[in-house]
Amino acid sequence: MLWFPYTQMKTAKSPVKITHAEGVYLYTEDNHKLIDAISSWWCVIHGYNHPEINEAIKQQIDKFSHVMLGGLTHDPVEKLSQKLVEWLPGNLNYCFFSDSGSVAVEVALKMALQFNTNRNSSRNKILALEHAYHGDTFKAMEVGDDEDYHFAFSNQKSNVVHISTTIPTLEEAFFKFGNELSCFIVEPLLQCAGGMRMYDISFLQKARKLCDEYDVLLLFDEIATGFGRTGKRFVSDLVQPDILMLGKALTGGYIGHAVTITNQKVWDGFYSDNPIHALMHGPTFMGNALACCASLKSIELFEKYDYMSKIKKIEEIFNRETKDFTHPDIKEIRIMGGCLCIEVFDKTVLNGFQQFAYDNGIFIRPFLNYMYTMPSYIINEVELVKIIDTMKTWFNNR
Ligand SMILES: *Cc1c(COP(=O)(O)O)cnc(C)c1O
């Protein structure tokens, strides 16, 4: 028996069985063809079954699929780290790979805490955002602020301070705790699992200034926002963090992999003649060769086919198609880059929407008060308009 994610198995509806997938389409066992409106938790940016990514993996699989990174290295992992370092802004130069986003967050937080231990500083508080989601492992839950995911563990959060995304609260938090903080972790500009909440770049600019002033590390969890989702390639292109986490779309959604990337300052905090200053972490599958080949090809496609202009087009269509659309059940419509979210006042309004969309040829999965789409970037205009129309029709039929 399978145990499914975020699911009360006793009352769960049976999941949809997929037999194959291609482009933006999922094909089901009972012969439905569905547009995937959420690109498998926002990862599959090139669509499914991409011939060039398939080929890259096939070539590597005939050499080897995996060797451990303890004492060994290989071309795919070296090339990927070099590519990321060249591609990312500033001096985000040091790549630590892991097998999932949550682990990349654990690594980043361990780095931030040990960075301070290594310099004999006792800073142990962490600043984070209200409604934050950083993954489901323990420390990631601790910096998270989402009762709906983590209520069963909510007594763990003693050293974490959560604030809203307004500049006065930010200033107040640094004034109060600035000298006790090891780091400030945020999902920059767009808080995805926390409800597709969007906020202004000026908040991050201010955060960068305060982190410098108080000697606090700034951590960007771009596991969801990275690779264009906000309409920026990376939010880190606009404001640079000390530590950056990427995951989800890193491999184009092919294989679970993630990376924690640091700047020179963080690296220097570990680089020492003292052996206990080393970072003691090493996921078994870090730097998996197939994952690295998929990632390299994914980045190549992202550049070669000018994905940023595709995302701009998606954003334009979102804006055009929802302009002047209102309904008494809708609290707010939010758009940023490749993300459209309709927030409703009462979550029961969305009961039945998933089935309605399924019957109209769309796989979509609202949560709480949020009906949203985050499609593959290769989606065409007709397919995209079909998703948005289905969302609008749900309200118009009420
Ligand atoms: C999905 C997500 C994670 C966790 O990644 P996993 O690969 O599911 O462990 C962490 N942070 C953010 C912002 C995410 O969206």
The ligand as an SDF file (V2000), in Angstrom:
LIG
                    3D

 15 15  0  0  0  0  0  0  0  0999 V2000
    9.5560   22.6070   -2.3840 C   0  0  0  0  0  0  0  0  0  0  0  0
   10.2820   23.5600   -1.5280 C   0  0  0  0  0  0  0  0  0  0  0  0
   11.2470   23.1280   -0.5880 C   0  0  0  0  0  0  0  0  0  0  0  0
   11.5070   21.6580   -0.3180 C   0  0  0  0  0  0  0  0  0  0  0  0
   12.0040   20.9720   -1.4180 O   0  0  0  0  0  0  0  0  0  0  0  0
   11.8580   19.3690   -1.4570 P   0  0  0  0  0  0  0  0  0  0  0  0
   12.6260   18.9950   -2.6980 O   0  0  0  0  0  0  0  0  0  0  0  0
   10.4040   19.0660   -1.5480 O   0  0  0  0  0  0  0  0  0  0  0  0
   12.4770   18.8420   -0.2140 O   0  0  0  0  0  0  0  0  0  0  0  0
   11.9250   24.0800    0.1230 C   0  0  0  0  0  0  0  0  0  0  0  0
   11.7050   25.3830   -0.0630 N   0  0  0  0  0  0  0  0  0  0  0  0
   10.7940   25.8430   -0.9490 C   0  0  0  0  0  0  0  0  0  0  0  0
   10.6260   27.3060   -1.1410 C   0  0  0  0  0  0  0  0  0  0  0  0
   10.0430   24.9470   -1.7070 C   0  0  0  0  0  0  0  0  0  0  0  0
    9.1200   25.3990   -2.5600 O   0  0  0  0  0  0  0  0  0  0  0  0
  1  2  1  0
  2  3  1  0
  2 14  2  0
  3  4  1  0
  3 10  2  0
  4  5  1  0
  5  6  1  0
  6  7  2  0
  6  8  1  0
  6  9  1  0
 10 11  1  0
 11 12  2  0
 12 13  1  0
 12 14  1  0
 14 15  1  0
M  END
$$$$
